[in-house]
Amino acid sequence: MSEHRPGEKEVEVNRPADADARRAAAEDDAWLARPSSIRLLWRIFAVILVLSVAAQLLFKVKGYFGVDGWLGFGAAFGFLSCLVMVLFAKGLGYVLKRDDRYYRERDDD
């Protein structure tokens, strides 16, 4: 318990009353949920991408199929491969999707 000295203003701290409200407040303060952190991560990833493509200017890449020796081929191939995997997973989700009541017991008993 803190002591209150005469002449000082007492500051009331706003604290959530229940555990759910505290948990929700903590989730809002998550590092990866902040817009400033998201912008920082995008900038870091962009710098890493530029550096990895720029490294091809310093080191000769020997292509085995012709096209894989182009500047930035690895970055473009990696991005397009990731895009295809995400789209495939999205389509697979539509095919495998079940009704919301799929696992509930039948009502016809």
Order of alpha helices (4+ residues) and beta strands (2+ residues): alpha-alpha-alpha
